[in-house]
Amino acid sequence: MTLKEKLFNIVFDNAWEYKPENTTPELEKIADEFAIEFAEWYLDLWNRNDSSFDDNSPQKLLEIYKREQGL
C-alpha cells in the first residue's frame, strides 16, 4: 500500500466522526515508519558510496526514494 493510500484510509475511516485521539496516533505511526524507511535507504546509499548521494539534494533524494518505493 502506498503512503498516500495509508494516509487516505486513516482519514476516510474517521471522516464521519473525526476524533483526533483516534487518527493522530495512526498518522504519527505512518509518518514514523516512512521516516525510518527513508533513513535506512539513505544510509544504505551513503554506505555504498552511491554517486546519486553526492549529486542530489535531500529533496531530490526523497523524490528518488518515493519513486523507487512506488509512493
PEWOSUL-V160102 format. One record per residue. RES is the residue in three letters. SS is DSSP state (@ for helix, = for strand, . for the rest). BURIAL is 1 if it has 24 or more other C-alpha atoms within 12 Angstrom, else 0. Layout:
<<RES,SS,BURIAL> <RES,SS,BURIAL>>
This chain:
<<MET,.,0> <THR,.,0> <LEU,@,0> <LYS,@,0> <GLU,@,0> <LYS,@,0> <LEU,@,1> <PHE,@,0> <ASN,@,0> <ILE,@,1> <VAL,@,0> <PHE,@,0> <ASP,@,0> <ASN,.,0> <ALA,.,0> <TRP,.,0> <GLU,.,0> <TYR,.,0> <LYS,.,0> <PRO,@,0> <GLU,@,0> <ASN,@,0> <THR,@,0> <THR,@,0> <PRO,@,0> <GLU,@,0> <LEU,@,1> <GLU,@,0> <LYS,@,0> <ILE,@,1> <ALA,@,0> <ASP,@,0> <GLU,@,0> <PHE,@,1> <ALA,@,0> <ILE,@,0> <GLU,@,0> <PHE,@,1> <ALA,@,0> <GLU,@,0> <TRP,@,0> <TYR,@,1> <LEU,@,0> <ASP,@,0> <LEU,@,0> <TRP,@,0> <ASN,@,0> <ARG,.,0> <ASN,.,0> <ASP,.,0> <SER,@,0> <SER,@,0> <PHE,@,0> <ASP,@,0> <ASP,@,0> <ASN,.,0> <SER,.,0> <PRO,@,0> <GLN,@,0> <LYS,@,0> <LEU,@,1> <LEU,@,0> <GLU,@,0> <ILE,@,0> <TYR,@,1> <LYS,@,0> <ARG,@,0> <GLU,@,0> <GLN,@,0> <GLY,.,0> <LEU,.,0>>
